[in-house]
Amino acid sequence: MAHEERSPRARVLIVDDEKNIRRTLRMVLADSVEDLVDCGSAEEALGIMKEEPADVLLLDIKLPGMDGIELLGKLRKDWPLCEVIMISGHATIQDAIESTRLGAYDVLEKPLDRDRVILSVKHCMEKVGLNRQVENLQSRLSGQYEMLGNSTAMRQLNEEIRKVAPTNGRVLITGESGAGKELVARAIHRLSKRMEGPFVKVNCAAIPAELIESELFGYERGAFTGATSKKKGQFELANGGTLFLDEIGDMSLAAQAKVLRVLQTGELSHVGGERCIQVDVRVLAATNKDLKKSVAEGEFREDLYFRLNVIPIHCPPLRERLDDIPVLAARFVEEFCKENGFKRKDVEPEVIQKLKHYRWPGNVRELKNVTERMVIMSAERLRADDVPEYITGGAAGLDVARFDGMSLRAVRDEVEREYIRTSLDECGWNITRTAERLGIERTNLHKKIKQLEIRRKE
């Protein structure tokens, strides 16, 4: 006889006071279920659930002592993710209705039909598998966007987020690339009254200037070459939630004017359209630029700046919260060990000391990239020798005397220029690899090269 195809792995518990029924169900499910247990009463079932919970239960409605419906109520309260299939011998229609109301996946009547039992259990196990995937994904996402650290700077930042999140105030988040501005925006959304609504991120620096308006506001069919159908913009997609405009300092003046109109009126119109569309969106913006300087130079609208900068929040660079490195490194090590199927790797104290003596121009993003490299290239534990050379030697040869008489900004630019040029040379001027090494976006690296006038050696 051909074996049944095995369902996703799950623990199945049969609860019936008739031994013959339990034995029959064991035989029916033997080929499709690996972990199968049974018992004769609701009280025994509760003991099993407390010891090692089952994912799927086949539960008889009529049991001695506590009946199946009462047990179902307890299961729904204490083990809400388990799936329950009720078995009815002499149950009434009212029992079946009550079972369904309490969340039973199915109600099977005796004598049991073999194929229906197998199919119902299979569907329950598949549902359990999907629930696990969703739970794991939610756990990974919450970990991915979690703000870690207990330094003074982080405690102050978290306090500011806690105050501003429940309000409708617009927030301008400033800080260097890789410092965690998106995490701040997501934390504000997560703690806001709009938490059930969408969180939509738009990277203004990554979208070409000629496309930013259609991306933000949507377009009508035929609005331009290639617009073969109508499309909603990011403002509409964020309706009822939060729109995060990252790197807003790179937005064109034409797009800025339209964003200002939406902020003033709550209305927008598609590119190529005339109809006004009402939206209810909280806008959070972020930039690594000095927007006051951009306003003075005519590159950013002053009226939009004041609209966005209702509540300013500064995201501190990693060099100003070095005490958070042990916590951050430990989380990243755990994350990359799981991702690569490695056993848990310990981190030697010397590694943390070396990491804490580096200035981290790429901030937390750079630390994450460095940690991933160390996890992959190390043996059973992360040792001092696993720390990249440019981390350990970055400040060793610094000639302070040559900066005599220079302003702090000039010194910073000079050190940054040399560091970026060295990284580019070591990566063969491969922009993607260099950006990954520095822990910054490719677009930001291009801007740095132009801003600092970095030239390739002949």
N, C-alpha and C positions, 0 to 999 in steps of 0.2 A: 504494500500500500504506500502511495506517495505521501511524504511528510508535508504538513501544512507549512506555509511560509511563516517564519517567525516574525512577530510584531516587535516594535521597539521595546527594549528591556524595561520591565516594571514588575513590582511585587504584587501578586494577586492573592486575596484572602477570600476563601469560601466559608460562609457562615450559615449552617443549616443543622437542625437537630436530628435529621435523618442521615444515618451513616451511608446508606445506599446512594442517596443523592450526592453526598460529598464524594464518594468513590467514583460515581459516574462522571461528575464534573471534572474530577482529576484526570480521568481517562480521556475525556473529550478535549481538555486543554493541554494535555501533556506535550503535544507536538508544537504548540504555538506559544507556550509560556514557560520560561525557565525557572522563575522563582514563584512557587505555588505552595500555599499553606492553607490549612482548614481548621475549623473548630465547630463546636456544637451549640454555643450560646452567645448572646450579646455580651455577657459579662466577660467571657473568655476573649472575645474579639477586642474589647476595650483594653484588656491586658496586653494583647499582641500589638495593638496600635501604639500603646505607650512604650513598649519595648523596642519595636522596629516597625514603624508605620507602613501599611500597605498603600499602594497607589490606586488599586482597583479592588472593590469588594463586590462579591456576589452574595446578596443578603436576603435571607428568607424573611417574609413579613411576619409569619406566625412562629414565634419562638417561646420556649418556656421562660418564665421570669420576664425580664425586659424584652419587649417585642422589637421587631425590626424597624418599625417606624420611629419608635423612641430612640433607638440607636442611631438611626439616620439623622435625627435632629442633633444629637451630640456630635456626630461626625462632621456635620456641616459647620458647627460652631468651633470645634477644636482642630479639625483637619480639613479646611475648606477646599483644598486643592485635590483631594482624593475623589475619584469617580465611583459612583455606587449604582449597581444594577440590582433591582429588587426582584425577588422570586416569589410568585404568588401561587399558592395551592388552593386555598379556600378563602382567599381575601375577597372583600367586597369592592364594588366600583369606587366607593368612598375611600378605601385604603389606597387604591391605585392613584386617585386624584391627589390625596394627601402626600403620597410618595413623590409625585411629580412636582407638587408645590414646594416640597422641601429640597428639590434639586436632584432627584434621582435621574440618572442618565437614561434608564430604560426600565420597563417592568415586563418580566417574562413569566408566562403562565406554565404551570405543570400540567401534563408531562412536557418536559423541556425539549425543544427542537434543537438538535445538535448544531446545525449550520447557523441558526440564529444566535445561539450562545457564543459560538466562535466569532461570528461577525461583530456582535455587540461588544465583546471583550476586546477584540482587535481595535475597534473604533475608540474605545475608552483609553487603551494604551497609546494610541496615536495622539489622542488629545492630551494625555499626560506628557508625552514627549514634546508636543508643541508648547505646553505651559512651561516646561523646563527651559526650552529655548528662549521663550519670552522673558522668563525670570533671569536667565543668564545674561541676556542682552541688556535688560534694564539695569542689572548689577554692573555690567561693564560700562554702560553709558554713564551711570551715576558716578562710577569711579573715574571715568575719563574726564568728567567735567567737575570733579571735586577740587575745592581749593584747600591745599595742604599747607601747614605751617603754623607755628605758634609764636613767632617772633613778634616784637612790639609793632613793627610795621604791618604785619598781617593781622594782628588783633585790631589795630586801628582801622584797617581796610574792611574787615568783616563787620565792624561796628557801623561804619558808614553805609555799607550795603544793607544791613539790618534796618537802618533808619529810613533809607530811601525806597527800598523795595515795595512796601505796601502802598506807596503814594502813586500818583499819576505823573509826577515830575519827570521832565526829560533830563537825561544824564549824559554828560560828555566825559568819556573815559580816556584819560591820557596815559602815556607810558611808552617805553621803548618796545621795539619789535621783540616778540617772544616772552614778554613779561607777564602775560596772562590776561589781557584785556577782554578777550572773548569769554574767559571763565568768569570774570566779574559780571559781564552782561548776562550770562546764563544764570548766575546766582541771583541776580536781581529779578529776572523773570521767574525763576523757581520759587522765590519767596513773595511774589506779587499776587494781586488778586486775579491776574491773567494767567496764572500758572497752568490752567486747563486749556488755554488757547495755544495757538502755534507760536514757535520761536523761529523766526526766519532770519538767516544771516546773509548779507550781501557784502562781498569784498569789492569795494569800489575801485581798488587799485588793479584788480584782476580783470575787470571788464573794460574793453576798449571804449573810448569816449563816445564814439558814434553809436554804441549799443546800449549805453547806460540808461537812457531815457526809456527805451522800449523794455528793458529788463525791469526797471522799477515800476513803470506805469502801465505796461502791457500795450498791446496794439491790436488794431482791427485788420481784418483780412484785406490785402491789397495796399496796406499803408506804405509799403516799400517793397523793393525787389526781394523775393524770398518769403514774404509774409503770406503764405498760402492759406492760413487759417487764423482765426481770432485767438489771442492768448492773454491770459491774466498776468498782471505784473506782480512784483514782490509785495507791494503795498496791499493789494487785494488778498494775496495768499496769507498775509499776516493779520488779516482782519480779525478783531477780537483778541489779538495776542500782542506780541512784541516784534518789532522790526529792528534788527541790529545792523547799522550801517558802519562797517569796519573800514578803516583808512578813508574816512570821509574827506580828508584834506586833498585827496587825489581826484575828487569829483569835478567835472567841468562846470563852468559858471552857468551854462544854460540849464543843466540838470539841477544845480543848486536853486535856481529860481523856481523850478517846478516843485522841488521838495519843500521850499518855503511856503508855497501856495497851499500844499496839502496840510502842512503844520498849522497854517492860519485858518483854513476853512474846513478841513477834514474831507475835502473833495478832490477828485482827480478825474482826468479823462485819458482814454487810450491814445497812443500815437495814431493819427489818422482818424480819430473819432471826435465827436462833438458832445456826446452824452456825458453828463456829470455823474460820477459814481461816488457814493458816500462810503467812507471807511472809518473804522474805529481802531486806531493803532497807537501803541506807545512806542515812540522812537528812542532808541539808545544809539549813541554814536561813539566812535573811537578813532583816535589818531595818534601817530607817533611824531607828528609835526607840531611846530609852534604855530597854532592857528592865529594868534594875535599878530605874529609877524606876517603870515600869509594875508591877513586882512589889510595890514599896512601896505603890502606890496601889490594889492589889488587882485590877488589870486583866490581870495575867499570872501564871500559876501558877509559884510558886517552884521546885517539884519539876521541872516541865517545863523551866524555864530552865536548871537545873543539868544536866539530861539532854542538852540541846542544846548547851550551852556547854562541851563537853569541850575543844575546841580553838578559841579565838577568833582570827579573822583580820579585821583592819581594812583596808578598801579605801580608800586615800587619795583625797581630793577632787582635782580637776584643779588647783586653785590651789596645791596643795602639790607639784605635779610639772609646773610650767610648761615645764621643759626638754623634756618629751615632746611639746609641741604641734607642732613641725616634723614629727616622724615621723607623728603622728596626722593632721595636716592633709594631708600628702602622700598618705597611704593613702586618706583620704576623697575627695580630689580625683580620684585615679585611679579609685576605685570609682564615683563619680557621673559621670565622663566616659564610662566604659564603659557604664553603665546608660542614659545618655541619648544614646549614639551620637555623642559629641563626640570630636574629636581631643584628644590629650593637651594639657592646659593647664599652663603653668609658673606658679609662684607667686612674686611679687616679694618680696624680703626685708622690705620695709616692711609687707606684710600680716602676716607672722609676728610682727613687732615689736608691731604693734597688738594682735594676738590674745594675746600674752604679757603685755600690760599690763591685761588684763581679769580679773575675779575668778571668772567662770564658776560662778554659783550652780546652773546646771543640769548642770554637770560635762561629761563626755565626750559625753553625749547631746546637750547643747546645742551643743557644738562641731561635732558631726556635722551637726546641723540647719542651723547657720550656714554651714558649708562647702558643703552642698548648695545653699543659696540663692545663695551666691557663684558656684558653678560654673554654675548655670543662668542667672544674670543677667549674667555677665561676658562679655567678648569672647574674644580668642584667649588671654589670660592673666589671672590674678587680680592686680588692682592694688589699691593702698591705697584708692582711691575705692569699691571693691566691698565693703569691710568695712562692715556696717550701722552706722548712726549711734549706736545705743544701745551698741554695743561700744566705739566710739572715745570717746564722751562720758560713759560711765558713771561714771568716777572723777574727771573733770575738775573738776566743780563741788562736790566734797565739802567741806562746812564742818566741819572737825574740831573747832572751838571749841564747837559746840553739843552735843557729846558729853561735855563736861567733867564729871567726877564720876559718869558712868554706868559700870556694869559692862560687861565685854566682851560678855556675853550680851545685855544690853539694847541695846548698840550694834548688834550683829549683827541682832537682831530689828527694830530701827528701820530699818536700811538695807534689809533684806529686805522689810519692809512697804512702804516707799516704792517699791522697785524693782518689786515685784509689782503694786502699785496703778497705777503708771505703765504697765506692760505691759498690764494689764487695760483701762485707759483708751484706750490706743493701738489695742487690738484690739476696741474697742467692747464690752468685757466678754463677749466670746465665749470661753468656757472652753476649748474645743478648740483654737482658734487660739493663745490665750495659752499653754496648756500646751506646744504644739509649739514656740513661740518660746522658752520657758524651758527646753525640753528635759526636761520632767518629765511624769509620768503625770497624767491628768485627776483621778483620785482623790486624788493627792498635792496637787494645786493646791487642790482643795476643802478638804482638811484644813488647808493653809496659810492659806487665807482665814479659816477658822473660828478657827484657833489664834491668828493675829495680829490678829484682829478687824478685818479690812479691810472698809471700807464704801464703797459707790459714792457718788460726789459727787452732791449734789442738783442 
